Amino acid sequence: MSQQYKHLFSPIKIGPVEIKNRIAMMPMGVFSPRLMGKDGAYTKEGADYYIERAKGGAGLIVTGLVPIVPNPLFYILADPKSYIEKTKYLTDGIHKYGAKVFIQLTALSGRAGHIKELPSPAPSEMPNVWDPTETSPAITKEEIKQYIENFAEGAYLVQQAGGDGVEIHAVHEGYLLDQFVIACMNGRTDEYGGSLENRLRLPIEIVQAIKAKCGEDFPVALRYSVRSYMKAFNRGALPGEEFKEFGRDLEESRIIAKKLVEAGYDALNCDNGSYDSWFWAHPPMYMPKAHNLDDVAEIKKVVDVPVICAGRFDEPEVAEKAIAEGRIDMMGMGRPLLADPELANKFAAGELAEVRPCISCHQGCLGRIFQFKDISCAVNPACGREESYRLKPAAKPKKVLVIGGGIGGMEAARVCALRGHHVELCEKTGELGGVFVAAAIPDFKEDDKRLLAWYKKQMADLNINIRLNTTVTPDMVKAGEYDEVFVATGAKERRLDIPGMDSPNVTYAIDTLRRKEIPGDNILVIGGGLTGCEIAYDLAKKGKNVTIIEMTETILNAFGLSAANYNMLMELIDYYKIKVYKNTVLEKYEDGYAHILETIKNYPNIANRAYHMFALGPQGMPKRLKLPIDHVVVSVGYLSDDTLFNAIGQDHVYLIGDAKKPTNIMDAIWAAYETAMTV
């Protein structure tokens, strides 16, 4: 084991429970029936998902939330005997690898709950986060007392099943218990509302009840958000933004943390944010690394129990320094352990280049969780399917050709090589990576760069025969007598047939990303999809005056884009004063001016169309605007390049990635993996 991170890999105690190192897997919801039963116990596949991370070296596994209240999906008290019997497979499996496990118990979401799928009362009546036209009802005092009893009973079941402790979910992220504690969310007039003492009563009575039921030595941790970072309901503050805190500020948070520990909590598992500022608790790539560390370190100053810090916190050097200096006690990671379950072991061995990085896209994890699908990972298709997707050696090694060196092509080559096939990869350019090379250029895409480097290293380490600057023809494929052929030829950018698009001051997305400098101050971005909006943000951050035009009614209408990523990028667009015109097209770009037209063709509903025409003016004519523009960026999507696939036309030829259908990185990696794991 490397001695580089001696503090990170030193033991620590939470209550009487000793944990072998300072790496904790953070809780993430596991909602699907395949992974969790109605009794609140993880199925074998759900347990295997956690056991794989224990095997990978994490010292503490904190599971995703398990409700202590009846609901349509799962409930820990539904069948206590069944829960204990099934959960022993999980606890025994984690203990086998020397790790400890805390089961996270939840009172659900209050105003942050999905009204139809998972209803949950709030401290007092208030608008629902997801649909403000709906009202979350107020919880009664009788229900509160029942919740407290259920927390104690649920913790006792965990103890009987061999769990090492529980984590209470949560004075964190604007969930129900947090709503009791945050003044602007608690309108109660009884002993559970009003003063800070009253607002803290529920989480304090919960830990007291658990200790009374399970004993003082049974550890109870608390998921805790230090600061809310709320500008208002459904409005989050950005890092460095000046704002008045609408939720919990740091001064109050110090007081709260101290009182919670005095009440009996044995550890605080910390981050920041609420559902109104979701990108703090579920940070996209636009959020700085270890962005919660400074705030969490302030809590460590006032409590004497272990403090865990989470939030894009995946750099062992940063964690080692923070732990050595006594600023925090443990490093918390969620998504990085989904991307690479062996991450902790690789840290311990000093093999950082071997770590497959999380790219903070939320496509396979948060995006799927909130669709009530299995938790997984965009860059690791085997996540949540550890046994069924485990790669097996091929019965007979084959000669495999992969055409195209983008991410999808490299994933197909990697999986085939791991299974023992002889792989040749041909790339028509002089560099591996395809369009991902350009996509990784902005400074907020550092993990995309790491993923690209990881794939290139895999190609070298697996002795895949790489042929760059090689254009494959049907004759070459036929002459090579390959057993299996993967066609990953990608896609081409859509071009606009509009006057002025041949101007030297017009670039398409990939070329724009590759350029070190875009001339001029006034930039027009055509296309409000994810790529267009990210380019607009990147240019605005560099001081440009940016305008986006989008032909549809919405921007950022990207498949698989999670609410956290969407919300933060929308806040950034607002913060950097990027102008957005929707239902708008470019008519021409001429003499330094963009002539844009607001169109009504996206209003099929007669009433909407009539309203739009009325709003446009007395004649109901679409508006035309003439904007001074120094440079135009075109980002209007891609067209599949399946020409070679159609020309080859034979069995055992697989079309994957953007060559089949332009989409996102998760689809490209998953399609490659799922095809290559069976050939």
C-alpha positions in Angstrom: 0.0 0.0 0.0 1.2 3.5 -0.9 2.2 5.7 2.1 1.2 8.8 0.1 -2.2 9.0 1.9 -1.5 7.8 5.4 -4.1 10.0 7.0 -6.8 9.0 4.5 -6.1 5.3 5.1 -5.9 5.5 8.9 -8.7 4.1 11.0 -11.4 6.1 12.7 -14.2 5.4 15.2 -17.9 6.5 14.9 -19.1 5.7 18.4 -17.5 2.4 19.3 -17.4 1.2 15.7 -13.9 1.3 14.1 -13.7 2.0 10.4 -10.6 0.9 8.6 -10.1 4.1 6.6 -11.5 7.5 6.0 -13.3 6.8 2.7 -17.1 6.7 3.0 -19.6 5.8 0.2 -22.3 8.4 0.3 -26.0 7.4 0.2 -27.8 7.6 -3.1 -31.4 6.5 -3.6 -32.1 2.9 -4.8 -35.7 2.9 -5.7 -36.3 0.2 -8.3 -38.0 -3.1 -7.4 -35.0 -5.0 -8.9 -32.7 -3.6 -6.2 -35.0 -3.1 -3.2 -38.0 -5.1 -2.0 -41.3 -3.7 -0.6 -40.0 -4.7 2.9 -37.2 -2.2 2.6 -34.5 -4.9 2.3 -32.1 -4.8 -0.6 -32.4 -7.7 -3.0 -29.4 -9.8 -3.8 -28.6 -7.5 -6.8 -29.1 -4.4 -4.6 -26.8 -5.8 -1.9 -24.2 -6.8 -4.5 -24.1 -3.2 -5.7 -22.9 -2.1 -2.2 -20.8 -5.2 -1.6 -18.8 -4.4 -4.8 -17.8 -1.0 -3.3 -16.8 -2.6 0.0 -14.7 -5.0 -2.0 -13.2 -2.0 -3.7 -11.8 -0.7 -0.5 -14.3 1.9 0.9 -14.2 1.8 4.7 -17.8 2.8 5.3 -20.8 2.1 3.2 -23.9 4.4 3.8 -26.8 2.9 1.9 -29.5 4.9 0.1 -32.6 5.9 2.0 -35.1 3.4 3.4 -38.4 4.9 4.5 -39.7 4.4 8.0 -43.2 5.4 6.9 -45.7 3.4 4.8 -45.6 4.3 1.1 -46.4 2.7 -2.3 -42.8 1.6 -2.9 -41.1 0.2 0.2 -41.2 0.4 4.0 -38.8 -1.0 6.5 -41.5 -2.0 9.0 -43.7 -3.8 6.4 -42.3 -7.3 7.3 -39.6 -7.1 10.1 -38.7 -10.8 9.9 -38.2 -10.6 6.2 -36.2 -7.4 6.5 -33.7 -8.9 9.0 -33.2 -12.2 7.1 -32.6 -10.5 3.7 -30.4 -7.7 5.1 -28.0 -10.1 6.6 -26.8 -10.9 3.1 -25.9 -7.2 2.7 -24.2 -6.8 6.1 -22.3 -10.1 5.9 -21.1 -9.3 2.4 -19.8 -5.9 3.4 -18.2 -7.2 6.6 -16.4 -9.9 4.5 -14.2 -7.1 3.1 -13.5 -5.4 6.4 -15.9 -2.5 5.7 -18.7 -1.2 7.9 -22.3 -0.4 6.9 -24.8 2.2 8.1 -28.3 2.0 6.8 -29.9 5.3 6.0 -33.4 5.8 7.4 -35.7 8.5 6.0 -39.0 10.2 6.9 -39.3 11.0 3.1 -39.4 14.3 1.4 -42.1 16.7 2.5 -42.5 19.5 0.0 -39.7 17.9 -2.1 -41.7 14.7 -2.7 -43.3 13.7 -5.9 -47.0 14.1 -5.0 -48.2 11.2 -7.1 -45.4 8.6 -6.9 -44.2 9.2 -3.3 -46.5 11.5 -1.4 -45.1 13.0 1.9 -46.5 15.6 4.3 -44.5 18.7 5.1 -44.1 20.5 8.4 -46.8 22.9 7.4 -48.8 23.4 4.1 -46.6 24.7 1.4 -46.1 24.5 -2.4 -44.5 21.4 -3.8 -41.0 21.8 -5.2 -41.7 20.0 -8.5 -45.2 21.4 -9.1 -45.9 24.6 -7.1 -49.5 24.4 -8.1 -49.8 21.4 -5.8 -49.7 21.7 -2.0 -47.9 19.4 0.3 -50.2 18.8 3.4 -49.1 19.5 6.9 -48.0 16.6 9.1 -50.1 16.1 12.2 -48.6 15.8 15.7 -49.8 12.2 15.9 -48.0 11.4 12.7 -44.8 13.0 14.1 -44.9 10.8 17.2 -45.4 7.8 15.0 -42.5 8.8 12.8 -40.2 9.0 15.9 -41.3 5.6 17.1 -40.8 4.1 13.6 -37.3 5.5 13.4 -36.4 3.7 16.6 -38.1 0.5 15.4 -36.3 0.7 12.0 -32.9 1.3 13.7 -33.6 -1.8 15.9 -34.2 -3.9 12.8 -30.9 -2.7 11.3 -29.1 -3.6 14.5 -30.7 -7.1 14.5 -29.7 -7.5 10.8 -26.0 -6.9 11.6 -25.8 -3.2 10.6 -23.1 -1.2 12.2 -25.2 1.9 12.6 -27.8 4.0 11.0 -27.8 7.4 9.3 -30.8 9.7 9.8 -32.0 11.3 6.6 -31.9 14.2 7.0 -31.4 17.7 8.2 -30.1 18.0 4.7 -31.0 19.1 1.2 -34.5 20.4 2.1 -35.9 16.9 3.0 -38.7 16.7 5.6 -36.5 16.9 8.7 -34.6 19.8 7.2 -37.9 21.5 6.5 -38.7 21.3 10.2 -35.3 23.0 11.0 -35.3 25.7 8.4 -37.3 28.7 9.5 -38.7 29.7 6.1 -40.1 26.2 5.6 -41.7 25.6 9.1 -44.9 27.5 9.7 -46.0 25.4 12.7 -47.2 27.1 15.8 -46.9 24.1 18.2 -43.8 22.8 20.0 -42.3 21.7 16.6 -42.2 25.2 15.1 -41.2 28.7 15.8 -38.0 29.0 17.9 -34.8 27.1 16.9 -35.2 24.9 19.9 -38.7 23.9 18.7 -37.6 23.4 15.1 -34.8 21.1 16.3 -37.1 19.0 18.4 -38.0 16.4 15.8 -34.4 15.3 14.8 -33.4 15.4 18.5 -36.3 13.3 19.6 -35.5 10.8 16.8 -31.9 10.2 18.0 -33.0 10.0 21.6 -35.6 7.4 20.7 -33.1 5.3 18.8 -30.6 5.4 21.6 -33.3 4.3 24.1 -34.3 1.4 21.8 -30.9 0.3 20.6 -28.5 1.4 23.3 -26.1 4.3 23.6 -23.4 2.4 21.9 -25.3 1.9 18.6 -24.0 4.7 16.3 -26.4 7.2 14.8 -25.1 9.5 12.1 -26.9 12.4 10.6 -26.9 13.6 7.0 -26.5 17.4 7.4 -26.4 20.3 5.0 -24.3 23.1 6.5 -25.8 26.0 4.4 -28.9 26.1 2.2 -27.6 28.5 -0.5 -31.2 29.6 -1.2 -32.0 32.9 -2.8 -35.7 32.1 -2.5 -37.9 29.1 -3.0 -36.8 27.2 -6.1 -33.8 29.6 -6.6 -30.3 28.6 -5.7 -27.2 30.7 -5.2 -24.1 30.1 -7.3 -20.6 29.8 -5.8 -19.2 33.2 -5.1 -22.5 34.9 -5.8 -23.6 37.7 -3.4 -27.0 36.9 -2.0 -29.1 37.0 1.2 -29.5 33.5 2.6 -33.2 32.5 2.6 -32.6 29.2 4.3 -29.9 28.2 6.8 -26.8 30.3 7.0 -23.4 29.4 8.5 -23.8 31.2 11.8 -27.0 29.3 12.6 -25.6 26.1 11.2 -22.8 26.1 13.8 -25.3 26.4 16.6 -27.5 23.6 15.1 -24.7 21.2 14.6 -23.5 21.6 18.2 -27.0 21.0 19.6 -27.5 17.9 17.4 -24.3 16.4 18.6 -25.1 17.2 22.2 -28.4 15.4 21.7 -26.6 12.2 20.7 -25.6 12.1 17.1 -22.3 10.3 16.7 -21.3 11.7 13.3 -22.3 14.4 10.9 -22.3 13.5 7.2 -22.1 17.0 5.6 -22.6 18.8 2.4 -24.6 21.9 1.4 -27.8 22.9 -0.4 -31.5 22.1 -0.6 -33.9 21.2 -3.3 -34.1 24.9 -4.1 -30.3 24.9 -4.7 -30.0 21.2 -5.8 -26.7 21.7 -7.6 -24.9 22.1 -4.2 -25.9 18.6 -3.0 -25.8 17.0 -6.5 -23.0 19.1 -8.1 -22.7 19.2 -11.9 -19.4 19.7 -13.7 -20.0 23.4 -13.5 -19.4 23.3 -9.7 -15.8 23.5 -8.4 -14.2 20.4 -6.9 -14.5 20.0 -3.1 -16.9 23.0 -3.1 -18.3 22.1 0.3 -15.0 21.7 2.1 -14.7 25.2 3.6 -18.2 25.2 5.0 -17.9 21.7 6.4 -14.6 22.6 8.0 -16.4 25.3 9.9 -18.7 22.6 11.5 -15.7 20.5 12.5 -14.5 23.5 14.6 -17.6 23.2 16.9 -18.2 19.5 17.3 -16.2 16.6 18.7 -17.6 13.8 16.6 -16.4 12.6 13.1 -17.4 15.0 10.3 -17.6 13.6 6.8 -17.4 16.0 3.8 -19.0 15.2 0.4 -19.5 17.0 -2.9 -17.3 16.5 -6.0 -14.7 15.4 -3.5 -12.7 12.8 -5.4 -9.1 14.0 -5.2 -7.2 12.1 -2.6 -4.5 14.8 -2.2 -7.1 17.3 -1.1 -8.7 14.8 1.3 -5.3 13.8 2.8 -4.4 17.4 3.4 -7.8 18.3 4.9 -7.8 15.3 7.2 -4.2 15.9 8.3 -5.0 19.4 9.2 -8.0 18.4 11.2 -10.5 20.3 9.0 -12.6 17.1 8.4 -12.4 13.5 9.4 -13.6 11.5 6.4 -13.9 11.8 2.6 -17.4 11.2 1.3 -18.0 10.0 -2.3 -21.1 8.9 -4.1 -20.9 9.1 -7.8 -17.1 8.5 -8.1 -17.7 5.1 -6.5 -20.4 4.3 -9.0 -18.0 5.1 -11.8 -15.2 3.0 -10.3 -16.0 0.7 -7.4 -12.3 -0.1 -7.0 -11.5 3.6 -6.5 -10.4 3.2 -2.8 -8.1 0.4 -3.5 -6.6 2.3 -6.4 -6.1 5.4 -4.1 -4.3 3.1 -1.6 -2.0 1.7 -4.3 -1.3 5.2 -5.7 -2.7 4.1 -9.1 -4.6 7.3 -9.8 -4.3 7.0 -13.6 -6.3 3.7 -13.3 -9.3 5.4 -11.8 -12.3 5.7 -14.2 -13.6 9.2 -13.3 -17.1 10.4 -12.7 -17.9 13.2 -15.1 -20.7 14.7 -13.0 -23.3 14.2 -15.8 -26.0 12.6 -13.6 -27.3 10.6 -16.5 -26.9 7.2 -15.1 -27.4 8.0 -11.4 -29.7 10.9 -10.4 -31.4 11.1 -13.8 -32.4 7.4 -13.5 -33.2 7.6 -9.8 -35.9 10.2 -10.4 -37.4 8.1 -13.1 -37.7 5.3 -10.6 -35.2 3.3 -12.6 -32.2 1.3 -11.4 -29.3 3.4 -10.2 -26.3 3.0 -12.5 -23.6 5.1 -14.1 -23.0 6.6 -17.5 -19.4 5.5 -17.7 -19.9 2.2 -15.9 -22.8 0.1 -17.3 -22.1 -2.7 -14.8 -23.0 -0.4 -11.9 -26.1 -1.8 -10.2 -25.8 -4.9 -12.3 -22.5 -6.2 -10.8 -23.1 -9.9 -11.4 -25.3 -9.9 -14.6 -23.0 -7.5 -16.3 -19.7 -8.9 -15.0 -17.4 -9.5 -18.0 -16.7 -13.2 -18.7 -13.9 -14.6 -20.9 -14.9 -15.3 -24.4 -15.4 -19.0 -25.1 -13.3 -18.6 -28.2 -11.0 -15.6 -29.0 -12.1 -13.8 -32.1 -10.6 -11.3 -34.5 -12.4 -8.0 -33.9 -12.3 -4.7 -35.8 -13.5 -1.5 -34.3 -14.0 1.3 -36.8 -13.9 4.7 -35.1 -11.8 5.8 -32.1 -14.4 7.9 -30.2 -15.6 7.0 -26.7 -18.0 4.3 -28.0 -15.4 2.7 -30.2 -12.9 2.7 -27.4 -15.4 1.1 -25.0 -16.2 -1.6 -27.5 -12.5 -2.3 -28.0 -11.8 -2.3 -24.3 -14.5 -4.7 -23.4 -13.6 -7.1 -26.3 -10.0 -7.0 -25.3 -10.8 -7.7 -21.6 -12.8 -10.8 -22.7 -9.8 -12.1 -24.6 -10.5 -11.1 -28.2 -7.8 -9.8 -30.6 -8.8 -6.2 -31.3 -7.8 -3.8 -34.0 -9.1 -0.2 -33.8 -9.0 2.1 -36.8 -9.4 5.9 -36.5 -9.5 8.1 -39.5 -7.9 11.1 -37.7 -4.6 11.3 -35.9 -6.1 11.2 -32.4 -8.4 9.0 -30.3 -11.5 10.5 -28.8 -13.7 11.7 -31.6 -16.0 14.6 -30.8 -15.3 14.1 -27.1 -11.9 15.7 -27.6 -13.6 19.0 -28.4 -16.3 18.5 -25.8 -13.7 18.1 -23.1 -11.9 21.4 -23.8 -13.8 23.9 -21.6 -12.2 24.4 -18.2 -15.3 23.0 -16.4 -14.8 19.7 -18.2 -11.6 18.5 -16.4 -13.2 15.1 -15.6 -14.0 14.7 -19.3 -10.3 15.1 -20.0 -9.5 12.5 -17.3 -12.0 10.1 -18.8 -10.4 10.6 -22.2 -7.0 10.0 -20.8 -8.3 6.9 -19.0 -9.6 5.4 -22.2 -6.4 6.1 -24.0 -4.5 4.3 -21.2 -6.8 1.4 -21.5 -6.1 1.1 -25.2 -2.4 1.0 -24.5 -2.5 -1.3 -21.5 -4.7 -3.8 -23.3 -2.4 -4.0 -26.3 -5.1 -3.1 -28.7 -3.7 -2.6 -32.2 -4.4 1.1 -32.8 -4.2 2.4 -36.4 -4.6 6.2 -36.6 -5.0 8.2 -39.8 -6.7 5.1 -41.3 -9.9 5.4 -43.4 -11.6 2.0 -43.5 -13.3 0.8 -46.7 -15.6 -2.1 -47.3 -12.8 -3.9 -49.2 -10.5 -3.5 -46.2 -13.1 -5.1 -43.9 -13.6 -8.0 -46.3 -9.9 -8.6 -46.8 -9.3 -8.5 -43.0 -11.5 -11.6 -42.5 -12.7 -10.3 -39.1 -15.1 -12.3 -37.0 -16.8 -9.3 -35.5 -16.9 -5.6 -36.7 -18.0 -2.6 -34.7 -18.9 0.5 -36.7 -18.5 3.6 -34.5 -18.1 6.2 -37.2 -19.9 8.9 -35.2 -22.0 11.7 -36.6 -21.6 14.9 -38.6 -22.8 18.3 -37.5 -25.9 19.6 -39.1 -25.2 22.5 -41.4 -27.4 25.5 -41.9 -28.4 26.7 -45.4 -28.9 30.3 -44.5 -27.4 33.4 -46.1 -24.2 34.4 -44.4 -23.3 31.0 -43.0 -20.2 30.9 -45.2 -18.8 33.9 -43.4 -15.4 33.5 -41.7 -17.1 34.8 -38.6 -19.3 31.7 -38.4 -18.1 28.5 -36.7 -19.8 25.2 -35.8 -19.7 23.8 -32.3 -16.7 21.5 -32.6 -14.6 24.0 -34.3 -15.7 26.7 -31.8 -14.6 24.4 -28.9 -11.3 23.7 -30.5 -10.4 27.4 -31.0 -8.4 29.1 -28.3 -10.1 32.4 -29.0 -13.3 33.5 -30.6 -12.9 37.0 -32.0 -15.3 39.9 -31.2 -17.4 40.8 -28.2 -21.0 40.1 -29.4 -21.6 36.4 -30.0 -24.7 34.7 -31.3 -25.2 31.0 -30.5 -27.7 29.3 -32.7 -29.2 26.3 -30.8 -30.2 26.2 -27.2 -29.4 22.5 -26.6 -26.9 21.4 -24.0 -23.9 21.9 -26.2 -25.1 25.4 -27.3 -25.8 26.5 -23.8 -22.5 25.2 -22.5 -20.6 27.1 -25.2 -22.6 30.2 -24.4 -21.7 29.9 -20.7 -18.1 29.3 -21.5 -17.9 32.4 -23.8 -19.8 34.6 -21.3 -17.5 33.5 -18.5 -14.6 34.8 -20.7 -16.3 38.2 -21.0 -18.3 37.9 -24.2 -21.7 39.4 -24.6 -23.7 36.2 -25.6 -27.1 35.7 -27.1 -28.8 32.3 -27.7 -31.6 31.7 -30.2 -33.6 28.5 -30.1 -36.3 27.6 -32.6 -38.4 25.6 -30.0 -40.2 26.8 -26.9 -37.6 25.5 -24.5 -33.8 25.5 -24.1 -31.8 22.6 -22.5 -34.3 20.1 -23.7 -31.6 17.4 -23.6 -32.4 13.8 -23.1 -31.2 12.5 -19.8 -30.3 16.0 -18.4 -30.9 15.9 -14.6 -32.7 18.7 -12.7 -29.5 19.6 -10.9 -27.5 20.1 -14.1 -30.4 22.0 -15.7 -31.0 24.3 -12.7 -27.4 25.2 -12.3 -26.9 25.9 -16.0 -30.0 28.0 -16.1 -28.8 30.0 -13.1 -25.4 30.5 -14.8 -27.2 31.8 -17.9 -29.0 34.3 -15.8 -26.0 35.2 -13.8 -23.8 35.9 -16.8 -26.7 37.9 -18.5 -26.9 35.7 -21.5 -29.9 36.7 -23.6 -32.2 34.0 -24.7 -34.7 34.2 -27.6 -37.0 31.1 -27.9 -39.3 30.3 -30.9 -36.7 32.2 -32.9 -34.7 31.5 -36.0 -31.9 33.2 -37.9 -33.0 34.6 -41.3 -29.5 35.8 -42.4 -26.2 37.0 -41.2 -25.0 40.0 -43.1 -22.6 42.9 -42.7 -22.1 42.1 -39.0 -25.8 41.9 -38.2 -27.9 38.8 -37.4 -31.4 39.1 -38.6 -33.6 36.9 -36.4 -37.3 36.1 -36.6 -39.6 35.1 -33.8 -41.8 32.4 -35.3 -45.2 31.1 -34.2 -44.9 27.7 -35.9 -44.2 26.0 -32.6 -47.7 26.9 -31.3 -50.0 24.2 -32.6 -52.6 24.9 -30.0 -55.0 27.6 -31.4 -55.4 29.4 -28.1 -51.6 29.6 -27.6 -51.1 30.7 -31.1 -53.8 33.4 -30.8 -52.2 34.6 -27.5 -48.8 34.7 -29.1 -50.0 36.7 -32.1 -51.8 39.1 -29.8 -48.6 39.6 -27.8 -46.5 40.3 -30.9 -48.4 43.4 -31.8 -51.6 44.7 -33.4 -51.1 42.9 -36.6 -50.1 39.7 -34.9 -47.0 39.6 -37.1 -43.8 37.8 -36.0 -41.1 40.1 -34.6 -37.9 40.7 -36.6 -34.8 41.8 -34.7 -31.5 43.0 -36.1 -28.7 42.3 -33.7 -25.0 43.5 -34.0 -23.0 40.2 -33.9 -19.3 39.8 -34.3 -19.3 36.0 -34.4 -21.9 33.3 -34.9 -21.7 29.8 -33.3 -23.9 27.1 -34.8 -24.9 24.2 -32.5 -28.0 22.6 -34.1 -27.3 18.9 -33.5 -25.8 16.0 -35.5 -26.6 13.6 -38.2 -25.6 9.9 -38.0 -22.7 8.8 -40.3 -23.8 5.2 -41.0 -22.5 5.2 -44.6 -19.8 2.6 -44.0 -22.1 0.4 -42.0 -24.6 0.3 -44.9 -21.9 -0.4 -47.4 -20.4 -3.3 -45.4 -23.8 -5.1 -45.1 -22.9 -8.4 -43.5 -23.5 -10.4 -40.4 -21.6 -9.8 -37.2 -21.4 -6.1 -37.9 -22.7 -3.8 -35.2 -23.6 -0.1 -35.5 -23.0 1.7 -32.2 -22.9 5.2 -30.7 -23.7 8.4 -32.6 -23.3 6.4 -35.9 -26.6 4.7 -34.9 -28.3 7.7 -33.3 -26.8 10.9 -32.0 -27.5 11.0 -28.3 -25.4 11.3 -25.1 -22.2 9.7 -23.7 -24.1 7.2 -21.6 -25.9 5.7 -24.5 -22.7 5.5 -26.5 -20.8 3.7 -23.7 -23.7 1.4 -22.7 -24.4 0.3 -26.3 -20.8 -0.5 -26.8 -20.5 -2.4 -23.5 -23.7 -4.4 -23.9 -22.9 -5.5 -27.4 -19.2 -6.3 -26.7 -20.0 -8.3 -23.6 -21.8 -10.9 -25.6 -19.8 -11.3 -28.8 
